[in-house]
């Protein structure tokens, strides 16, 4: 799967939340498409999006995204 790098990274993280810069996510295998930088909807927790399937499968969800500061906050799902 394209976003396995992100899934694996989140599975290995012990600390929640993770406020990540887009560049940190971009550096993981699978990277980020241009739409991640331009559309907040790319970061939604919709299971119809393959990237969301990756972080949801790892037990995380996105809580906040800021396109201006290029940050996203991931939190462990409860």
C-alpha positions in Angstrom: 0.0 0.0 0.0 1.3 3.5 -0.9 1.0 4.8 2.7 2.5 1.9 4.5 5.4 4.1 5.6 3.0 6.4 7.4 1.1 3.5 9.0 4.3 1.9 10.2 5.6 5.1 11.6 2.4 5.7 13.6 2.3 2.2 14.8 5.8 2.6 16.2 5.0 5.9 18.0 4.4 5.7 21.7 3.5 9.3 22.3 0.2 10.9 21.3 -0.6 13.4 19.9 1.9 13.9 17.1 1.9 17.4 15.6 3.7 16.7 12.4 5.0 19.1 9.8 4.0 18.1 6.3 7.7 17.8 5.5 8.0 15.0 8.2 5.2 13.0 6.6 6.6 13.7 3.1 9.9 12.2 4.2 8.2 8.8 5.0 8.0 6.2 2.3 5.0 7.0 0.1 5.4 10.7 0.6 2.6 13.2 0.0 0.8 14.3 -3.2 0.4 18.0 -4.0 -3.3 17.8 -2.9 -2.1 17.2 0.7 -0.6 20.7 0.6 -3.6 22.3 -1.0 -6.8 20.6 0.3 -7.6 20.0 4.0 -10.0 17.3 2.9 -7.0 15.1 2.0 -6.4 14.8 5.7 -9.9 13.8 6.6 -10.5 10.5 8.4 -12.7 9.1 5.6 -12.1 5.4 4.9 -12.7 6.1 1.2 -9.2 7.7 1.2 -6.2 5.3 1.1 -4.1 7.7 3.2 -6.8 7.7 5.9 -7.0 3.9 5.8 -3.3 3.8 6.7 -3.5 6.0 9.8 -6.8 4.5 10.9 -5.3 1.0 10.6 -2.5 2.1 12.8 -5.0 3.2 15.5 -4.7 7.0 14.9 -6.8 9.7 13.4 -6.2 13.3 12.3 -7.6 15.9 14.7 -6.4 19.2 13.1 -4.8 20.3 9.9 -3.4 23.7 9.1 -2.5 24.3 5.4 -0.9 27.7 6.2 1.6 26.3 8.7 1.7 22.9 6.9 1.0 20.9 10.1 -1.3 18.1 10.9 -2.1 16.7 14.4 -2.5 12.9 14.7 -4.1 11.5 17.9 -4.5 7.9 19.0 -8.0 6.7 18.4 -9.9 5.7 21.5 
